[in-house]
Amino acid sequence: MKYTPKKEPSPKNVVSPSVIKRLPRYFRYLRILIREGKSRISSGELAEMMGVTASQIRQDLNCFGGFGQQGYGYNVTYLYAKICDLLGVGAGLTAIIVGAGNLGRAIVRSSMFEKRGVDVVGMFDVNPLFLGQDVGGVLVHPMQELDDFCRKHKIDIAVLTLPKEAAAETAAALLGLGITGFWNFTGQELELGEAAVVENVHLGDSLMTLCYRICSEEEKNGK
Amino acid sequence: MKYTPKKEPSPKNVVSPSVIKRLPRYFRYLRILIREGKSRISSGELAEMMGVTASQIRQDLNCFGGFGQQGYGYNVTYLYAKICDLLGVGAGLTAIIVGAGNLGRAIVRSSMFEKRGVDVVGMFDVNPLFLGQDVGGVLVHPMQELDDFCRKHKIDIAVLTLPKEAAAETAAALLGLGITGFWNFTGQELELGEAAVVENVHLGDSLMTLCYRICSEEEKNGK
């Protein structure tokens, strides 16, 4: 049977925020399938992999046109390409890392950015010992060069891995230099107004959820 | 007016998972209030700080007995203590960090564990260069000592910051040594069965959400 994708509605107008939140998971699992050389998958198989129901999968993917076909399932490469497109992978976004301490180094050395098509073009730090270092192929610049650097390159994302105390002031300066996307690991709430898109990572919240679940389990088991 | 807490229902039986998920945020904001020396706060003020509605706050906190009183608001210290109790802060949980690379070091040096009452008692790594190092007051041990160490200490949480390739095997071994809580940064899905509590951190998902939001904004603004 020839694979013919259904006619799609204009995606970004119809996909609900809760579906969008789940798309990165689809992205991850589809990458695994591609790596394994699988060209198509049923909603049932995908559901089992992801630990959700097949009907949830069908519902989610129907939101932006289906991509699947009764008796065939999903074309893995096609679905992956569509999800990449929706999520802005391949939109050519660029990022800088502000703070070249352990967290900044861990993040820049991970394959996260490359996998998601984000180009990390520089790291910045106040520590003179770090300057000129090559961290996973990215050069550490002094903070004084930030201004010039941002005028020369179009930067979409600032990854904030600097100390909390310096976060608010630095973020405001970066916004002034035209950067509007902030991936904020500092734990400092940023008030940058509507022009900015801020994604906060609060690792401590995740740790607390784990502690809560461990204590609940122990209670359940009468420990 | 004297502050008299309402009679509370047995908390863990009535609090819904979605409320539990929000509790770490209350924890964070109440810590700020305590630091600022504030002893009481109205649901309206707390709502403004947290960027939610006052009715959401009242609803959430009512789930486990209220803690508030008409015309008085919430007693900050009392509410903080209750939330700590619910979340297992002060339950005396212990953790080890498996993987002393940049991410492990960044995590152990943060104040996350101390704030949440989790005691980090050791780090482990295969790299002989790291052995015996003191990272933020925590000693790096060789992986060969893991077995002995876990028999001598009761460990509740293994923080997995080792390479993805070694994650599944190491986690299974740790479970065999009696550790049931896993804070998993490796990106590897762990299949440890029902005896284990696994909290996965997928930083890449957060990055993708940010990229999506940036692209949506740019589209909206006709860029």
Chai-1 contact restraints between the chains, C-beta under 6 A:
chainA,res_idxA,chainB,res_idxB,connection_type,confidence,min_distance_angstrom,max_distance_angstrom,comment,restraint_id
A,P24,B,D205,contact,1.0,0.0,6.0,A-B,restraint_1
A,P24,B,M208,contact,1.0,0.0,6.0,A-B,restraint_2
A,L87,B,M208,contact,1.0,0.0,6.0,A-B,restraint_3
A,L87,B,Y212,contact,1.0,0.0,6.0,A-B,restraint_4
A,G88,B,C211,contact,1.0,0.0,6.0,A-B,restraint_5
A,G88,B,Y212,contact,1.0,0.0,6.0,A-B,restraint_6
A,G88,B,C215,contact,1.0,0.0,6.0,A-B,restraint_7
A,A91,B,C215,contact,1.0,0.0,6.0,A-B,restraint_8
A,L93,B,C211,contact,1.0,0.0,6.0,A-B,restraint_9
A,N102,B,N102,contact,1.0,0.0,6.0,A-B,restraint_10
A,N102,B,R105,contact,1.0,0.0,6.0,A-B,restraint_11
A,N102,B,A106,contact,1.0,0.0,6.0,A-B,restraint_12
A,L103,B,A106,contact,1.0,0.0,6.0,A-B,restraint_13
A,R105,B,N102,contact,1.0,0.0,6.0,A-B,restraint_14
A,A106,B,N102,contact,1.0,0.0,6.0,A-B,restraint_15
A,A106,B,L103,contact,1.0,0.0,6.0,A-B,restraint_16
A,A106,B,A106,contact,1.0,0.0,6.0,A-B,restraint_17
A,M112,B,G204,contact,1.0,0.0,6.0,A-B,restraint_18
A,M112,B,L207,contact,1.0,0.0,6.0,A-B,restraint_19
A,R116,B,L207,contact,1.0,0.0,6.0,A-B,restraint_20
A,R116,B,M208,contact,1.0,0.0,6.0,A-B,restraint_21
A,D156,B,I214,contact,1.0,0.0,6.0,A-B,restraint_22
A,G181,B,L210,contact,1.0,0.0,6.0,A-B,restraint_23
A,G181,B,I214,contact,1.0,0.0,6.0,A-B,restraint_24
A,W183,B,L210,contact,1.0,0.0,6.0,A-B,restraint_25
A,V197,B,R213,contact,1.0,0.0,6.0,A-B,restraint_26
A,V197,B,I214,contact,1.0,0.0,6.0,A-B,restraint_27
A,V197,B,E217,contact,1.0,0.0,6.0,A-B,restraint_28
A,E199,B,S206,contact,1.0,0.0,6.0,A-B,restraint_29
A,E199,B,T209,contact,1.0,0.0,6.0,A-B,restraint_30
A,E199,B,L210,contact,1.0,0.0,6.0,A-B,restraint_31
A,V201,B,S206,contact,1.0,0.0,6.0,A-B,restraint_32
A,G204,B,M112,contact,1.0,0.0,6.0,A-B,restraint_33
A,D205,B,P24,contact,1.0,0.0,6.0,A-B,restraint_34
A,S206,B,E199,contact,1.0,0.0,6.0,A-B,restraint_35
A,S206,B,V201,contact,1.0,0.0,6.0,A-B,restraint_36
A,L207,B,M112,contact,1.0,0.0,6.0,A-B,restraint_37
A,L207,B,R116,contact,1.0,0.0,6.0,A-B,restraint_38
A,M208,B,P24,contact,1.0,0.0,6.0,A-B,restraint_39
A,M208,B,L87,contact,1.0,0.0,6.0,A-B,restraint_40
A,M208,B,R116,contact,1.0,0.0,6.0,A-B,restraint_41
A,T209,B,E199,contact,1.0,0.0,6.0,A-B,restraint_42
A,L210,B,G181,contact,1.0,0.0,6.0,A-B,restraint_43
A,L210,B,W183,contact,1.0,0.0,6.0,A-B,restraint_44
A,L210,B,E199,contact,1.0,0.0,6.0,A-B,restraint_45
A,C211,B,G88,contact,1.0,0.0,6.0,A-B,restraint_46
A,C211,B,L93,contact,1.0,0.0,6.0,A-B,restraint_47
A,Y212,B,L87,contact,1.0,0.0,6.0,A-B,restraint_48
A,Y212,B,G88,contact,1.0,0.0,6.0,A-B,restraint_49
A,R213,B,V197,contact,1.0,0.0,6.0,A-B,restraint_50
A,I214,B,D156,contact,1.0,0.0,6.0,A-B,restraint_51
A,I214,B,G181,contact,1.0,0.0,6.0,A-B,restraint_52
A,I214,B,V197,contact,1.0,0.0,6.0,A-B,restraint_53
A,C215,B,G88,contact,1.0,0.0,6.0,A-B,restraint_54
A,C215,B,A91,contact,1.0,0.0,6.0,A-B,restraint_55
A,E217,B,V197,contact,1.0,0.0,6.0,A-B,restraint_56
